[in-house]
Amino acid sequence: MKKLMLVLICMIFVSAFVNATVTLDKTEGTIEVDQGSSATIQLTVTNNNNYDFTNVKLSTENINDFMDSGDNQITIGFSDNADSTGFSLGVNQSRTIIITATTEETQYLGELSGAIIATATRPDNGTETARFTLTVDTQADMIDITLDEGNLDDEMYPGDSASFSIEVENNAGYDLEDVQITVWIVDIEDGDDIDIKSSKFDLDSSDNEEVDFDFDIPYNVDEQEYDIKVKVKGQDADDSNNDFEIIKTFNQIVDVAKEEDEEVYLTEPNLAFDTFKCGDSFNVDVSTINIGTDDLDNAYLELMIDGTDIVVKSEEFDLESDNYDDREKDVDFLVKLPSDLDEKTYQIRILAYTEDDDVVGSVYKTITIEECGVVQDDTNDETDSETEDEETEDEDNTVYLPTGWTTKFFSSENGKTIFWFMGNLALLVIIVYFVTVLVRKKSVKK
């Protein structure tokens, strides 16, 4: 009997602490604050158990949750020393704590969220906790930046064309000029951003301007949600020294999904030329990207040319689904054309296969075959060449010098000089000869 009573007492004692709770009047809340300013929100903590809490503290779970991508830190503070010494809380008592968020002058606009943890210590030194999600929405008093998601409100797939727009409203109280918008789709290309810039424009006081942006989802991309970061910069139309630059982040806007378990994207085949002759050999390069959700082991490609017996199979390779570097493979084919093809266009087909020989991707390329069936006669070519060299006069009695070293010699400057000298020397010899003959004739007459 005594043992039973002891067990019941222990169960009641344990039950009292098991049921002990610390509660908050809300589980989430938002602070709207301008750059370089502070703003607050209230949070009420209540003791709903049958014992006093000897020490209650509030703290951020991870302060880095309130740091933007430009390393601007939002400071989170608590009243009543709730984050340091804490406070006591009796049965059914409550305490309202003021949470303050302070931003930097260069703080990026937009929302940053993190957890605030309330921890209460029981008489047995155990603890009870409650969780509050705090969102800090940083704003700018001179510029309002909004995003129209366009087709980004739907899931996007690798290779899709995406479009959205950014609207800028001038609340500065004066005209702005040389305003330019730059957007980044953050980390979407293996940790690199896609960045797009608008042209510059002027923005009168209280006016707004909407600018459209377009980009393509990469094929080699992770399945996740991506942020869009927007920068607006410009200057006072009346004072060029009064310039500004404001950055705002829109979180988890681009939702990239994979549509199929097994799917491969093949890039357009790369060839040195599009036109070939019969008997030519050429290379075909293509990149293979796994855009499905499953890893592909022992995949391979096969190249065929329609209307021919040409079939070239690649080596087998693996493609992972969740690693950028191992999700893509470059494949090179060597193709030898037969000598008896018809002169026309042909289609190259490249298919991607799984290890089970299922087709999971394809791409096509058109080539043209010309100059087939012409037999080159080297003997006739040599005879024709010799005949042309031997001919020195055509039907118009035009004299041609034969090809060879003589032509090159007489067309050079040195050759021309020597030829001129030899001609003059010959002329001089002829004159001397005739003078000598005349002199001899006169001597004989005497």
Secondary structure as UniProt FT lines:
FT   HELIX           2..18
FT   STRAND          22..24
FT   STRAND          28..34
FT   TURN            35..36
FT   STRAND          38..47
FT   STRAND          53..60
FT   HELIX           63..66
FT   TURN            69..70
FT   STRAND          75..78
FT   TURN            80..85
FT   STRAND          87..89
FT   TURN            91..92
FT   STRAND          94..102
FT   TURN            105..106
FT   STRAND          109..121
FT   TURN            123..124
FT   STRAND          127..139
FT   STRAND          143..148
FT   HELIX           150..153
FT   TURN            158..159
FT   STRAND          161..170
FT   STRAND          176..189
FT   TURN            190..191
FT   STRAND          192..197
FT   STRAND          201..203
FT   TURN            205..206
FT   STRAND          208..216
FT   STRAND          225..236
FT   TURN            237..238
FT   STRAND          239..256
FT   STRAND          264..266
FT   STRAND          275..277
FT   TURN            278..279
FT   STRAND          281..290
FT   STRAND          296..305
FT   TURN            306..307
FT   STRAND          311..313
FT   STRAND          317..319
FT   HELIX           325..327
FT   STRAND          328..336
FT   STRAND          345..353
FT   TURN            355..356
FT   STRAND          359..370
FT   HELIX           378..390
FT   TURN            395..396
FT   HELIX           405..410
FT   HELIX           413..445
//
